[in-house]
Amino acid sequence: MTRRYAITLAASAVKDLEEIRVWYADQQVPDVGERLLGEVISQIERLAFFPESGRIVPEFGVAHLREIIHPPFRIVYRLDTMQVRIVRVWRSERLLKMP
């Protein structure tokens, strides 16, 4: 039986998702924003069964910090023992900086 990883979202990731929704609504294309958010959530849900499917974040080169590129977004997550923590959801052209 396949082991399922727990998925949590950091406050920063929740804020990112809210800002994405607002940005697309402000651009008068809320349906595009909702579609993209749905796709991002699907990518995140996939990590429950395939947590190592994302690549290692090139800016840091550490095995536990990974990302999925889902244009135009980067879904950055931390991989821990049986847990995936979504850290950021950013435009893919942005470089990641740790606080």
N, C-alpha and C positions, 0 to 999 in steps of 0.2 A: 504494500500500500504506500502511496506517495505521501510524504510528509507535507503538511500545509504550514506555511509561515504566517505569522500574524502580521498584519499591516497596520501601521499607525502613521498619522500625519503630524508633523511638527507644526506649530502655530505659523511659522514662516511659509510653509507650503499651503496651508489653508488661506492665508492672506494672499498669496500669489494667485490661487484659483479664483478668489473673489475679485481681485483686480483684473484678471483676464475677462471675467464675465462683464464687469463694468465697462472695460475698454471697448469691447465689441458692441455693447449696448449704446455707448456714446458715439460709436461710428455708424449707428443706425442699422447694424446687422446683428441683432441679438441672436438670430437663428444660427448664424455661423459660429458665434461664441458658444452657444449651447452644444452644437455638434462637436466642436473641437474639445470642449470640456468632457463630453461623453467619451470621446476617443482617448483622452488622457486617463480618465478613470478606468477604462478597459485595459489600458497598458499597465496601470498600477495593479489592478486585480490579478493580472497574469503573473505578477511577481510572487503571489502566494504559493504558486507551484513551481515557478522557474526563477528563483531569486538571483541566480548568477547569470541570467540572460543579458543583463545590462553590461556595458563595457566599463572598465575602470576609468574614472574621471581623469583625463590626461593632465590637467593642471596640478594634480596631487600625486598620482601614481601609487595610491595605496589600495590594497585589495578590497577593503570594506566600504569604500566610497565609490559608488557606481552610478551610472546614468543610462537612461534610455533616450535616444534621440527620436522624437516623434514630431517632425516638422510641423509648425515652426518652433517647437518647444523642446527643452531639455528637462527630463524628469530625473532629478538627482536624489539618490537615496543612500542610506547607510544600511549595510547588511550586517546584522548581528546574529547571534545564535537563535535560530527559529523566529527571528523578527526582521521585518523590513520597515525602516522608518523613512518616509518620504520627507526630504529636507527642503527642496525648492522645486518649483516648476517655472522655468524661465524661458524667454526667447532663446533660441538655440545659438544665436550669434554672441550672446553675452558670456563673458568669462566668469567663472565661479570664484568668489572670494569668501574665505571663512571669516566670520565676525571676530 
